[in-house]
Amino acid sequence: MFYREVGQYKTNYVADQAVFPILQDRIGLGVILLIAFVVIPLTGDDFLLNAVMIPFLIFSLAAMGLNILTGYTGLLSLGTGAFMGVGAFACYKLTTIFPNVNILIWVICSGFFSAAVGALFGLPSLRIKGFYLAVATLAAQFFLDWCFIRIPWLYNYNASGAIQVPQRMLFDIPITGPTATAMTRYYVVLTIVVAMTWVASNLVRGRIGRMWMAIRDMDIAAELIGIRPLPTKLTSFAVSSFYCGVAGALLVFLWYGGAEADVFNVNQSFLILFMVIIGGLGSLLGSYLGAALIFILPIVLRMLPPALGLEIRSVTVEHLTFVIIGVRIIVFLISEPHGLARLWQVTKQKLRVWPFPY
């Protein structure tokens, strides 16, 4: 009896509609949070925190934002990297204009600037969809890339054209800048990502999420039952861009410590899209699984051969990463279009009836 609902009776509607209605799910979530907040910081070194966990959480947040738009609303976007850049540059400008305000406030507020830009470029979604909408968002990607490079005001006229992250404190503890420790930055990123995941889970399960999914499944039928397509699609664009903007601000201020505009190019957009495809469309869990698979894979390829006594060049690792990711995308699109999240759902369903045949 590994995973059973037998005997776990629901006595009210709230309990029946809970995010984790089964006791084993709640225990599993508690164990994951315990590992994330306690075990990893106590046992992991700076390399694990700074090079693996922090970027994994940031890319998971960005993939979650794209999943809200593509997975839950059915609107394809190729401008995720640009919307992340809007959040990063907005946070940089707010920090320099208002230096006495806590930087975490500006990290969150930067998402609203990204949401406004995302909603603006989401206006064509009422008239076009599919490939044409992807081209429109790709045009937004190129236009915003041009703005990041050609408008010196965005990076305070720095000769290098790069964002330079200043030193900022929280309760007399540095959280950005060269003296901020990896553990401090990890806790800040983890707290923000967990909180925003909780907000996203409530959104997709509520009225707004149901409207998104109605538009995704059949927009004409959704309009006939009273759902207005334009506000619903623009809300999806805004929320998705908000998440991507916060992820972009975290990427620069709490991981890189500084960045150029090239960080937010179209390759970043495709990388986030691949995470969503492999992890699973329409699944918050899939955002984490896709980010783990795509981001951690190159690190494993670099560390595993030396541990086995083999030498491998970094160029070879990069080529192998592209090959493996491409093969996995093709395999998942053919065999399991819903990604790793669907495989986990099937596994849970089998555990529910074990040891009886499924």
Buried (B, 14 or more C-beta within 10 A) or exposed (E): EEBBEEEEEEEEEEEEEEEEEBEBBEEEEEEEEEEBBEEBBEEBEEEBBBBBBBBBBBBBBBBBBBBBBBBBBBBBBBBBBBBBBBBBBBBBBBBBEEEEEBBBEBBBBBBBBBBBBBBEBBEBBBEEBEEEBBBBBBBBBBEBBEBBBEEEEBBEEEEEBBBBBEEBBBEEEBBBBEEBBBBBBBBBBBEBBBEBBEEBBEBBEEEBBBBBBBBBEEBEEBBEEEBEBEEBBBBBBBBBBBBBBBBBBBBBBBBBBBBBBBBBBBEBBBBBBBBBBBBBBBBBBBBBBBBBBBBBBBBEBBEEBEEEEEEBEEEEBEEBBEEBBEEBBEEBEEEBEBBBBBBBBEEBEBBBEEEEEE
